[in-house]
Amino acid sequence: MNQHLANVGRLTKQALSQARDKLQPEAFTDLNHTLMDAFYAAGEYRQVSHFLPVAIDGSILERPNTPAMAEAFGTLSELARARMCHAYDVANGPCLSATQAPCATSERDLARLDMAEVRRILGPS
């Protein structure tokens, strides 16, 4: 295997950056959906007293302070910021859902989106 890796050559910082720019953010969301669907469909996850404890939390993220980011997410204190909310499976560890939106978005609205995704993953109770 080391011989195969030696034949690949060196990966420059510029090449890595260019490759990273080609990734669509939705690819990570789709990958997480696929993984969560498979994990919970198997039915071998831990529960607490026959319940699955899920914590939902939100915060403000600082984004790169560029005009494009400021336009996409808005600003707080003259810096580009986004609101983030995620649903976390406390008993098993995975992040079930994560949502990022403009900073002016209500944290409750994002929590509702995450709760809908958790219901979609877990199916009807």
N, C-alpha and C positions, 0 to 999 in steps of 0.2 A: 504494500500500500504506500509506503514512503517513496518508492520509486515513482509511482503514479503521481503523487503530489509534487515531486521534484520536477516532473515534466510540465507541470502547469505553468511554472514561471512565477515571477513576483507580481503581486497585486499592488499597484500603486494607489496612493490615497485618492488621486484624481479618478482612476478607473472605478474604485469603490464608490466614490461620490456620484459619478455618472450613472452607475448601475442602480444605486439607491434612488436616484431621482426618477427612474423608470417605474418603480413600484407604485401601484395604485393603493391608497390607504384602504379602499374597500376590500382589497385582497386579504388583509388581516382580519377584518370583520367577518368575511365569509369563512375564513379558516377557523376562527373561533366558533362560529355557528356550527360548522361541521363537527368540530371536536366536542363541543358541549352536547349536541344532539346524540352523538355516538356514546359518550360517557354516561349520560343519564338514561338512554334507551337500554343500556345493558342492565340497569337496575341494581348494580352492585355498589352503591354509594352509601355512606354512613348517614344515619338520621339520628335525631335526638328526640326520644319519646314519640317516635313515628312522625316527626316533623323535620323538614329541612330548613334550618335557620339560615336566612339570607339577610345580610346587612347591606343597606344602600347608603352611600355617602357621596357628597359632592364637594367640589373645591374650585378655585380659580387657578388656571394655568397661565403662566407667562409664556407667550409665543415670541418667536423672533420679531423684533420691532421693525418690521418692514411695512411699507404702504399696503402691499397686498394682504398681509396678515391683519393689519388694522382694519382694512375694508371688509375682510371675510368674517372677523370675529369681534370687531369693535375694540374700544380702548377703555382702560381704567387708569387714572393717574398718568395719562399721556403715554401709556405703554400698551402694546397689543396684548390682549388677554382673551382667554376662552373659558367657558364654564365646562366643567367635567363632572360627570356623575357615573358611578359604577355600582353594580350589584355583585356582591361577593358571597360565595357559599362558605359559611363559617365552619361547617362540619368537615368539608372535604378540601377546601383550599382554592378552587378555581374561581376566576372572575367570570361570572355568567354573562355579563353584559357591561359595556362601557359606552358612554355617549358623550360627545363633545359638541358644543354649540356656541354661538356668539355669547359674549359675556352678559348681555342684557336678557338672556333667556332665563326664565324662572327655574330654580333648582327643582321645584316640585314638578314642573312639566317634564324635565329630564328624568326625574325619578319615575314618573308614570310610564315613560317610554321603556325604561329599564325593567319595570315590573311587568309590562306587557311582554317583553322578550323572555323574562323568566317563566312566565306562564306558557309561552309558546314552546320553550325548551322542555319544561316538565310535563306539559299536557294537562288535561283536565284532572282535577283532584278527585 
